[in-house]
Amino acid sequence: MRLLDRYLLRELLIPFAYCLSGFLIFWISFDLINHMDMFQKARLKPIEIATYYAVKTPGDLVFPMLPAAWLLALLYALVHHARHNELVAMRAAGISIWRLAMPYLVLGFLLSVMLFVINEFWAPQSTERADMIVKKRAAARRWMPNVGFTNSREKRTWLIEVYDRQTGTMIRPHVEWTLATGTRCEISAERGGRTNGVWVFLNVKELVYPNIPGAVPLPEQKDVRAIPEFSETPEEIDSEIKIAGIEDLKQIQKTQLSLLEIIRYKRLHPEGSPKATILDTKMHGRLAAPWTCFVIVLIALPFGAMTGRRNVFAGVAVSIVICFAYFVLLQIGTALGARGFVYPWMAAWAPNIVFAIGGIITTWRFR
């Protein structure tokens, strides 16, 4: 790494750490004041409140805290260099504006990758875990009543009276499916669960309806019935439970679903579902959101480098305006995509595309 790159990164990382710390302190303080009554009613101890914010914060890092802190730090660093004529000196030495931006672009890419990892593997469970801490109803959240699950690909429907989301144990499950020959089958059991990759049912009553008009079903009673052809997994059933709870725009924008869960659901419903448009919008949104940090570099570069000797606080005002415009465009795109007025990929990627193109054009004219 060149000496210039190390200098630019050092002058950027220090304000970035201050900005991110400040946003975290401000957000936690504001949220704590708003929810103090809720914490008092739940009789939470200080350690439980600290745990609440420890598990909830990753879901809020994706947007808007970390991107906003990244934008503010970039603008501050660039304005600082511009006010001291450092950018002019660097460019006079033959260094292009895009070469100067290289360490910023690399760091923005790494932050985008980090956000994607957080968004996929940590954030989806953070909101639910935080709610469980406040309500102290882990058992209630674990046992779900009246669960319905459909595997359209294999024409199989599950109706479960009570389902344990943690272990996959079922109380009084009922499963209906159709064989390739057209024969319809049903089983009703007292309990069910998945052992070594195979669904096993206890105290089973099975009915087989031959594909013959007017045929009488053939009942069969078994103490234990293992059905290895049932390919569904507890993770797929859990994804169905989460997706069934998505009804409005606010729930669409939450990070309660990972890409893997959405892909599982779409694989089980190859012919589509009533929530296909919502899930497509959410899936593209999960892919597009982390790249905000990379796009921010393209936005901040011309705004920060063109400020000349203006006050450093001009960067603060610019960052607020940009964040607000980006957030509004994201909200509008998500709403239109979820309702089917625009393509899901367009709804999710439009903010990044618009701001990236705008930043590149402005930087190209500035260079």
BARO-312131 format. One record per residue (C-alpha): z, x, y; residue number from 1. Coordinates in Angstrom, 3 decimals. Layout:
BEGIN
up  east  north  num
Z  X  Y  NUM
...
//
This chain:
BEGIN
up  east  north  num
0.000  0.000  0.000  1
-0.985  1.372  3.397  2
1.595  2.101  6.079  3
0.085  -0.661  8.227  4
0.499  -3.248  5.455  5
4.142  -2.282  4.966  6
4.779  -2.588  8.683  7
3.145  -6.013  8.934  8
5.068  -7.318  5.921  9
8.378  -5.944  7.195  10
7.871  -7.598  10.573  11
7.037  -10.868  8.787  12
9.620  -11.021  5.989  13
12.629  -10.668  8.291  14
11.809  -13.736  10.440  15
10.698  -15.582  7.303  16
14.125  -15.039  5.719  17
15.819  -16.233  8.929  18
13.559  -19.287  9.203  19
13.983  -20.313  5.563  20
17.756  -19.824  5.736  21
17.895  -21.831  8.947  22
15.855  -24.686  7.494  23
18.056  -24.761  4.376  24
21.286  -24.803  6.399  25
19.963  -27.460  8.754  26
18.623  -29.651  5.944  27
21.772  -29.426  3.813  28
24.015  -30.084  6.834  29
21.944  -33.074  7.951  30
21.773  -34.483  4.428  31
25.501  -33.906  3.895  32
26.378  -35.854  7.036  33
24.101  -38.743  6.029  34
25.443  -38.934  2.468  35
29.118  -38.176  3.066  36
30.064  -41.824  2.524  37
28.154  -41.826  -0.770  38
29.951  -38.669  -1.924  39
33.335  -40.113  -0.964  40
32.680  -43.370  -2.826  41
31.611  -41.377  -5.894  42
34.813  -39.236  -5.533  43
32.828  -36.025  -5.873  44
34.670  -32.721  -5.784  45
33.394  -29.828  -3.599  46
32.019  -28.062  -6.684  47
30.109  -31.222  -7.648  48
28.634  -31.535  -4.152  49
27.571  -27.885  -4.300  50
25.983  -28.511  -7.714  51
24.216  -31.585  -6.304  52
22.459  -29.519  -3.626  53
21.798  -26.648  -6.037  54
19.773  -28.933  -8.326  55
18.199  -31.047  -5.558  56
16.980  -28.237  -3.287  57
14.013  -27.078  -5.466  58
12.379  -30.483  -5.113  59
12.570  -30.185  -1.325  60
11.357  -26.584  -1.170  61
7.820  -27.572  -2.155  62
7.351  -29.585  1.008  63
8.184  -29.298  3.788  64
10.902  -26.615  4.022  65
9.239  -23.500  2.638  66
5.740  -24.137  4.099  67
7.269  -24.958  7.508  68
9.408  -21.795  7.455  69
6.377  -19.756  6.352  70
4.246  -21.132  9.203  71
6.940  -20.551  11.812  72
7.554  -16.973  10.621  73
3.823  -16.197  10.622  74
3.365  -17.522  14.146  75
6.424  -15.641  15.372  76
5.248  -12.353  13.824  77
1.685  -12.715  15.132  78
2.813  -13.719  18.622  79
5.215  -10.777  18.663  80
2.383  -8.366  17.745  81
0.060  -9.943  20.312  82
2.613  -9.782  23.164  83
3.062  -6.057  22.591  84
-0.710  -5.484  22.367  85
-0.352  -4.241  18.799  86
-3.173  -6.460  17.554  87
-5.435  -5.151  20.298  88
-4.616  -1.579  19.310  89
-5.242  -2.239  15.633  90
-8.573  -3.883  16.313  91
-9.557  -1.083  18.696  92
-8.954  1.309  15.798  93
-11.662  -0.528  13.854  94
-9.457  -2.794  11.759  95
-10.916  -6.283  11.475  96
-8.839  -9.425  11.873  97
-9.428  -10.279  8.211  98
-8.171  -6.849  7.112  99
-5.073  -7.374  9.219  100
-4.561  -10.717  7.516  101
-4.818  -9.251  3.998  102
-1.041  -8.718  3.447  103
-0.399  -12.217  4.803  104
-3.003  -13.731  2.478  105
-1.622  -11.884  -0.555  106
1.937  -12.979  0.223  107
0.729  -16.537  0.875  108
-0.976  -16.532  -2.536  109
2.216  -15.296  -4.237  110
4.272  -17.973  -2.484  111
1.754  -20.594  -3.637  112
2.105  -19.420  -7.241  113
5.900  -19.482  -6.909  114
5.806  -23.023  -5.528  115
3.552  -24.133  -8.367  116
6.041  -22.781  -10.926  117
8.956  -24.500  -9.157  118
6.939  -27.699  -8.814  119
6.020  -27.752  -12.492  120
9.103  -26.514  -14.328  121
12.101  -27.163  -12.079  122
11.492  -29.788  -9.412  123
10.576  -32.732  -11.727  124
14.117  -32.841  -13.121  125
15.963  -31.974  -9.903  126
16.043  -35.456  -8.351  127
17.129  -37.141  -11.574  128
19.854  -34.563  -12.219  129
21.119  -34.945  -8.653  130
21.332  -38.731  -9.072  131
23.243  -38.269  -12.310  132
25.793  -36.065  -10.533  133
26.384  -38.656  -7.810  134
26.490  -41.699  -10.073  135
28.251  -39.877  -12.910  136
26.186  -41.997  -15.261  137
24.628  -39.382  -17.476  138
25.175  -41.571  -20.524  139
23.599  -44.576  -18.816  140
20.550  -42.559  -17.811  141
20.347  -41.102  -21.290  142
20.235  -44.455  -23.148  143
17.339  -46.606  -21.940  144
17.132  -50.297  -22.963  145
13.946  -52.203  -23.791  146
11.503  -49.312  -23.848  147
7.827  -50.086  -24.411  148
5.385  -47.341  -25.374  149
1.653  -47.630  -26.079  150
-0.597  -45.064  -27.725  151
-4.038  -46.416  -26.856  152
-5.771  -43.507  -28.550  153
-4.364  -44.398  -31.972  154
-3.895  -48.137  -31.280  155
-0.141  -48.054  -31.759  156
2.534  -49.936  -29.821  157
6.259  -49.185  -29.855  158
8.991  -51.605  -28.772  159
12.446  -49.997  -28.756  160
15.604  -51.959  -28.056  161
17.590  -48.839  -27.045  162
16.205  -45.292  -26.737  163
18.071  -41.996  -26.367  164
16.043  -39.823  -23.991  165
17.935  -36.693  -24.961  166
17.577  -36.771  -28.751  167
14.754  -39.296  -29.282  168
17.003  -41.561  -31.368  169
15.904  -45.213  -31.481  170
17.998  -48.318  -32.055  171
16.085  -51.220  -33.641  172
12.538  -49.932  -33.078  173
9.486  -52.076  -33.824  174
6.061  -50.449  -34.236  175
2.672  -52.117  -34.605  176
-0.605  -50.341  -35.361  177
-4.055  -50.885  -36.821  178
-5.627  -48.720  -39.504  179
-9.256  -47.606  -39.465  180
-9.987  -50.265  -42.092  181
-8.793  -53.001  -39.750  182
-5.545  -53.562  -41.627  183
-2.661  -54.303  -39.259  184
0.790  -52.922  -40.000  185
4.248  -53.553  -38.571  186
7.607  -51.961  -39.189  187
11.031  -52.986  -37.919  188
13.941  -50.648  -38.510  189
17.617  -50.425  -37.772  190
17.328  -46.862  -36.467  191
14.685  -44.209  -36.063  192
14.361  -40.584  -35.047  193
12.174  -37.504  -35.249  194
13.185  -34.846  -37.782  195
11.195  -31.629  -38.304  196
8.210  -33.141  -36.487  197
8.191  -36.367  -38.554  198
9.391  -39.819  -37.527  199
11.971  -41.174  -40.001  200
13.171  -44.803  -39.981  201
16.233  -46.303  -41.673  202
16.584  -49.788  -43.201  203
12.913  -50.552  -42.692  204
11.097  -53.845  -43.107  205
7.344  -53.314  -43.281  206
4.591  -55.923  -43.074  207
0.959  -55.217  -43.966  208
-1.722  -57.710  -42.846  209
-4.912  -57.203  -44.905  210
-8.167  -57.472  -42.989  211
-8.982  -60.754  -44.723  212
-9.032  -64.124  -42.931  213
-6.001  -66.201  -43.930  214
-4.391  -63.375  -45.916  215
-0.583  -63.475  -46.213  216
1.242  -60.304  -45.059  217
2.786  -58.194  -47.788  218
6.442  -57.485  -46.921  219
8.216  -54.372  -48.168  220
11.813  -53.251  -47.676  221
12.846  -49.582  -47.752  222
16.069  -47.737  -47.013  223
14.225  -44.714  -45.621  224
10.615  -44.501  -44.449  225
9.057  -41.259  -43.193  226
5.716  -41.675  -41.404  227
4.110  -38.268  -40.679  228
0.934  -39.887  -39.279  229
2.867  -41.004  -36.185  230
1.868  -38.232  -33.778  231
3.877  -39.431  -30.773  232
6.631  -37.117  -29.534  233
9.900  -37.833  -27.685  234
8.469  -35.966  -24.693  235
5.520  -38.386  -24.534  236
7.844  -41.382  -24.724  237
10.005  -39.896  -21.954  238
6.900  -39.418  -19.795  239
5.987  -43.066  -20.332  240
9.467  -44.098  -19.169  241
9.083  -42.060  -15.972  242
5.573  -43.328  -15.268  243
6.631  -46.940  -15.832  244
9.059  -46.541  -12.917  245
6.358  -45.507  -10.421  246
5.631  -48.582  -8.346  247
5.397  -47.714  -4.634  248
4.123  -44.939  -2.366  249
7.552  -43.342  -1.976  250
7.854  -42.874  -5.732  251
4.317  -41.476  -5.944  252
5.238  -38.676  -3.535  253
8.325  -37.616  -5.486  254
8.135  -34.643  -7.844  255
9.567  -36.467  -10.863  256
6.491  -35.798  -13.043  257
5.053  -32.476  -14.130  258
1.365  -31.881  -14.725  259
2.033  -31.596  -18.456  260
3.620  -35.062  -18.519  261
0.686  -36.587  -16.670  262
-1.777  -34.900  -19.038  263
0.178  -36.207  -22.044  264
0.027  -39.726  -20.679  265
-3.710  -39.517  -19.982  266
-4.327  -38.154  -23.473  267
-2.567  -41.164  -24.986  268
-4.556  -43.560  -22.773  269
-8.137  -42.200  -22.888  270
-9.575  -45.534  -21.791  271
-7.437  -45.568  -18.660  272
-4.437  -47.619  -17.614  273
-3.392  -49.770  -14.631  274
-1.801  -46.658  -13.117  275
-4.730  -44.304  -13.730  276
-5.630  -44.018  -10.042  277
-2.020  -43.364  -9.056  278
-1.617  -40.694  -11.719  279
-4.924  -38.997  -10.820  280
-3.824  -38.855  -7.175  281
-0.439  -37.487  -8.189  282
-1.983  -34.915  -10.524  283
-4.319  -33.553  -7.849  284
-1.451  -33.647  -5.370  285
0.651  -31.467  -7.679  286
-2.231  -28.987  -7.870  287
-2.950  -28.985  -4.136  288
0.585  -28.906  -2.697  289
1.507  -25.290  -3.601  290
-1.649  -23.928  -1.926  291
-0.284  -25.039  1.426  292
1.299  -21.593  1.814  293
-2.099  -19.903  1.432  294
-3.824  -22.325  3.812  295
-1.064  -21.795  6.382  296
-2.142  -18.179  6.768  297
-5.634  -19.329  7.765  298
-4.079  -21.784  10.239  299
-1.579  -19.390  11.798  300
-3.955  -16.439  12.146  301
-6.027  -17.675  15.125  302
-3.155  -19.584  16.790  303
-0.812  -16.607  16.612  304
-3.307  -13.891  17.482  305
-4.757  -15.718  20.505  306
-1.460  -16.343  22.281  307
-1.619  -13.071  24.173  308
1.390  -12.699  26.469  309
2.554  -16.253  26.176  310
6.183  -16.943  25.326  311
7.161  -16.541  21.694  312
8.462  -20.108  21.676  313
4.891  -21.306  22.031  314
4.597  -20.522  18.338  315
7.427  -22.942  17.611  316
5.656  -25.765  19.421  317
2.374  -24.990  17.667  318
4.063  -24.925  14.240  319
5.697  -28.311  14.865  320
2.381  -29.873  15.889  321
0.536  -28.367  12.912  322
3.211  -29.442  10.426  323
3.220  -32.957  11.854  324
-0.578  -33.227  11.723  325
-0.669  -31.881  8.165  326
2.085  -34.251  7.032  327
0.364  -37.286  8.592  328
-2.970  -36.404  6.969  329
-1.208  -35.887  3.625  330
0.542  -39.260  3.850  331
-2.663  -41.073  4.757  332
-4.624  -39.350  1.996  333
-1.987  -40.109  -0.646  334
-1.823  -43.782  0.356  335
-5.618  -44.158  0.315  336
-5.973  -42.307  -2.983  337
-3.236  -44.293  -4.743  338
-4.897  -47.543  -3.714  339
-8.346  -46.418  -4.795  340
-9.967  -46.297  -1.338  341
-10.922  -42.619  -1.721  342
-11.322  -40.304  -4.700  343
-7.961  -38.933  -5.933  344
-9.083  -35.319  -5.582  345
-10.222  -35.970  -2.024  346
-6.928  -37.630  -1.124  347
-4.918  -34.655  -2.403  348
-7.100  -31.754  -1.276  349
-8.314  -33.132  2.078  350
-5.421  -31.653  4.162  351
-5.899  -28.194  2.662  352
-9.683  -28.330  3.012  353
-9.645  -29.596  6.610  354
-7.035  -27.127  7.843  355
-8.500  -24.188  5.888  356
-12.000  -24.770  7.279  357
-10.590  -25.246  10.774  358
-8.616  -22.007  10.516  359
-11.570  -20.008  9.169  360
-13.936  -21.281  11.886  361
-11.406  -20.611  14.663  362
-10.667  -17.122  13.330  363
-14.378  -16.365  12.980  364
-14.968  -17.326  16.616  365
-11.924  -15.336  17.714  366
-12.851  -12.153  15.913  367
//
